[in-house]
Amino acid sequence: MASLQLHRVVKRYGTTAVVHGIDLEVKDGEFVVFVGPSGCGKSTLLRMIAGLESVTEGDLLIDGTRVNDVSAAQRGLAMVFQSYALYPHMTVYQNLAFGLENLGAPRAEVDAKVKAAAKLLKLEALLERRPTQLSGGQRQRVAIGRAIVRDPTIFLFDEPLSNLDAELRVQMRAEITALHKRLGTTMIYVTHDQVEAMTMAHRIAVLRSGNVEQFGTPLELYNRPVNRFVAGFIGSPQMNFLNARIVGASDAGLRVLLDAAPTGESQPPLPIDGSAKTQQRVMLGIRPEHVAIGPTSGPALALTATIERVEQLGAASFLYCALGGGERLTVHAPGQVAFESGTQIKVSLPVAETHVFDTDESENAFRRR
């Protein structure tokens, strides 16, 4: 196992910077996920860690040793790619053994490591098959097994499940998480799927345009996003954002008036601090699962919404609603609902679940109490 530190790491291609001075520390034995939209720099960052891309500026350290100029083969890492990259003419056993044989490992050691990895990944009955005879999930397990036999200090995963169907993704997610628990090895995992990130990671680094927007546990990102970008990226369906303006601040909290609020209706203060200017434009955020249909027992902001579309999932329902001024509101209702399109409903936004953001999605959120 090993720790990893990145100090002001920059990557440029010519004059174009794609990674901008990232500072990050991955602890020994930790499972860290890099998540973000396409083009945010997460795979480039992973490839720099692996030694497949050079570091333009900054320091990359493994267990405190600077490895900027150390070759990929000598870093003691193993990488699992999005494409399985298996040799089609070789059996599963031969694919697992190939890397060790190239390093000149004794035959007995190769055999022992291959069989141990096969047992760990439930591949024992498939060792004599070729990749074309395997399912997508089995091929991915072989690709992971090829990394395991090398006894790496850090595992690197570059979107390894993106080629699988939805059911297999869920299964492989559980298998990789269980594998981490059994091995205890440091793992760094890249994905664009925030559900994968939330369900697998000890900590998540949310990247955008070559910068780390926030680095923390899944629930830290979910409950206290640092800005509107993180708030919108983490959570499915994404957080609702409603136009509002600040109308006052006191010891009780921040008072905002939603553009879609009924005229003249008093709104309770939000448990949010911040240096706010009266009439400052802001965005109020609330997650779909926190919006209540009808009144709630605690203080809440009240709105009238018109249902445009209903999605019935059996255990839950999603209501896609229109508010005044053309704004949209998504409601995640538990169970099954009988509403139809065109129905007007009263909804409540509990103040304890609200967030307030600057209109610039990169700016820090107002601090919640």
N, C-alpha and C positions, 0 to 999 in steps of 0.2 A: 504494500500500500504506500501511497505517497500523497503529499500536499502539493498544491500548485499556486503560484503567485504571479500575477500580471501587474507590472508597474509601468503606467503611462505607455501602454503598447499601442503603436501606430502602424497601419499598413497603407502604403501608397502604391499605386500603379502609375508610374510617371509622375505627373503633377496632381493626379486625382487621388484624394484620400478616401478610403472606404472604411477604415477603422480609426477612431479618433481618440487616442490617449486613454485607453481603458485601464482602470485599476480594479482588480478582482482577486479574491483569495478563495480557493477551494480547499476545505479541510480534509485531512487524512480520513479516508473511508466514507466521505460524503457523496451523495448523489445530487448533482447539480444539473439543472436543465437550462439551456440557452433557448429562449423563445422569442419570436418576433415575426413580422411580415416578411415576405420575400424581398430580398435585396437589402436586409438590415445589417448584414455582416456576420451573422451567427456562424455560418459554415466556414467563412474565411478565417474567423477567430479560431474555430476548432482545428482547421488545417495548419494554422500557425503553431498551435500547441503541439500538433502531431509532428511538425517539422516538414510538412509538405509545402508550406509557404514560408518565405523569409519574413522576419520582423524588421520593418523599416526603422522604427525607433522604439526605445523602451527596453524593459528587461522581462524575460520569461524565465521563471525559476521553478524547478522541481525539487522538492525537499530542500529548498534554500540554495540550490546550485544553479547558476545561470546557464541556460542551455540554448541560447540564441544561435550559437555556432556549432551545436552538436547535431549530428545527422539524425534523421528519423529513426534509422535502425538502431542507434545507440541510446535512444531516450528511454527505452524500456516500456513503451506504450503499445497498445493494440487498438486498431480502429476497425469499426464495423460500418460499412458504407450503405448508402441507400440501395444501390444495386448489389446483388449478392456476390457477384464476381467469382462464381465457382467455376472450376475447370470442368467442362461438360464431358470430357473423355475419361475423367477419373471417378472412382467410387467415392462415397462419403468418407470412408476410411482414408483414402489417398488424399482427398482434399484437406482433411484435418491434419494429416501427417506432413504435408508438403513443406510447410514453412520450417518445421523442426528439422526435417531431413536436409533442407538447404543450408541450415546452420551447422550441419555435421553432428547432430545429436546422436548418441548411441541408439541402436535399434530397440533395445529393451526399454530405454527411457521414452522413446517415441511411442511405442506400443502402450506403455503404461499410461501416458498422458492422454493419448487418443481415447483409450477405453474409459478413463476416468471422466473425460469431457462428455463422451457419448452417454455414459450412465447419468451424469448430471442433467443432460438435456433430453433424455429419453430418446436417444438415437441408436441404441444398441441393436435393434432389429433392422436398422436401415443401413448399416455400415457397408454392405456390398452393393447397394443401389447407386445409380448415377443420378445426377441432378434432375434430368428430364423425367425421372420416375418419382419425383418428390412433389409434394404440395408446396405452395408459397410459404406457409408457416414452417414446414420442415426445412426448406432451403435456408430460411432466415436463421433457424437454429444451428444449421451447419456453419453459416457465416459467423455466428457468435462463438460456436465451438472452436473455430479456427483461431479466434482471438484468445479464448480461454487456455488453450494448450501452451501458449507462450508465457503464461504466468506473468502478465503485465502488472506494472505498478499502478497504472491508470487505464481504464477502458474509455474509449472515445466512440460515441455513436452518432452518425450523421444521418438523421431522418430514416432510421432503419425500418420503420413500419409503413412508410408512405405507399409502398407497392402492394399492400395487403388490403383485402376487403374489410368492411367494418367489424364483422364478427371476429376475424382473425386478429385485427388490431387490438381489440379488447383482451383477447386471450394472450397475445404476445406481450402486451403491457404488463399483465399480471406475472408472466413468466420472467420477464427481465427484472421486475421489482423483487420477486422471490429469489432470483439468482443473486442480486446484490446483497440481500440479507444473508444468503448462504456463504458467499465469498468474502463479503466485507471490504471489497476493493473499491477505491475511489472511481467514480463513474461520472463522465460528463456527456450529456445527451442533448443533441440539437433537434428541434422540431419547430414547425409553424403551428402545431395543434396545441392550443392552450389547455384542452382537456387532458392530453397526455402529460403536459407540464404539471398541472395541478394534482394529478393522481399519482405521479411517480416521484416527484422531487422532494428532497429535504429543503433545498432553496432554489429559487428561480431567478435568473437574470433576464429581464425584459429588455430587448435591444430594439433600437430604431435608428436608422441612418448612421450606423457605425458607433453609436453611443449606448451605454447602459443607462436606461431610464430609472430602473429600480432593481435592487437585488435583495431578496428576502424570502421568507417562508411563503408557501402558497396562501395561507390565511392572512399574513401581513399584506400581501399584494391585493387580496380580495377585500379585506376590511379597511385598509388604510392606503389606498393607491396614492402615490405622490403627485400625480397629475392626471389630466383628463385622458391622455393617451393610454396610460396603464389601466385606468378605470374602464375604458372602452375595450381594451384588448383582453383583459382577464374577466371571465364570466361568460356564460352562454345560456340564453341570449344575452347580448351585451347590455350594459347599463343604459338606462334612459337618461337623456340629457335634455333639460327644459330651459328655455330662455327665461331670465329673471333679472331683477335689479334690486340692489340693496336699498332698504328704506330706513335702516336704523341699526344700531348696535348698542348693547348694554351688558350689564353683568349677567343677565338672563340668557344672552346669546345674540346671534345675528338674526336680524329680521330681513326677510326677502319677500318680494312680491313677484309671483309668477305671472308671465304675460298671459297665460291661459286661465288665471284665477278669476272667479266671479267678481264683478265690479263691487267694491265697497265691502267685501267680506274680510273680516279680521283674520290674520294668519298668526299662529303661535311662533315664538322665537325658536331658532334652530340651535342645538347645542354645539355651536361652532364658533371658534375664536378667529380673529384676524383683523389686521389693520384695514378697515374698509372705509371707502368714501361713499357717502350717501348718493344715491342714484347711479352708482357704479354698475355697469352691466356684468352679469355673471351667468354661469350655467349651473343649475341645480341637478345633481345626479342622484338617481335611486335605481336600485336593481329591480328587475321585473318581479322577482319572488318576494320583494318587500312591499309591493303595491297591494293594498287591500281593496276588495270590492265592498262598498258600503262603509259605514262608520267603524272606527276602531276604539278600543278602550282608552288609549293614551292620546297625547296631543298629536295632531296630524294636519297636514295641508289638504284641503278638500278641493276636488275638481269634478267636473262633469265631462265624460268621455263618450264618444260614439263608436261602437264596435264596427270595424270594417271587415274583419276576417277572424275566424275561430279555427284553431288547430286542436283537435282532440287526440291526445296521445294515450288515453285510457287512464293511467295513473295521474296524469296532469293535463291541464289545458292551457293553451296560449291564446290570449286575446290581443289582437292588434287593433289599436284604437286611434281615433283622431281627436285632437283637442282644438280649441279655438286658435285661429291664426295659422292653421295648417300644420301644427306640431303633431308628432306621433308619440304614442305611449304603448309599451308592451307590458302586459300583465301576465304573470305566471300564476295560474290558479291551481291549487291542489285538487285532484279528483276530476270529475266530469261536470261540465256546466251545460245549461240548457239555453244559453244565449244564442241569438241569431244576428247576422249582419244587419246593421241599421239600428240596433237597440241602443238607447242611451242609458248609461249607468253612472252612478256616483262612485268615485274611487277616493281612497285616502292614502296619503303619503306620510307614514309615521316619521316624525321629525328625528327620532333616534337613529333612523336608517338613512338619513340624507347626507349628501356630500355637496360642497360648494367649490366650484372651480372658476378660475379665470377664463375669459373667452378664448385666450391663447392656450391651446391644449398642452403646450410644453411647460407652462408656468406651474409652480407648485400649488397644490390644493390648499384651501383654507383649512386650518388645523381643527380636527374634531376633538371634542372633549372625551 
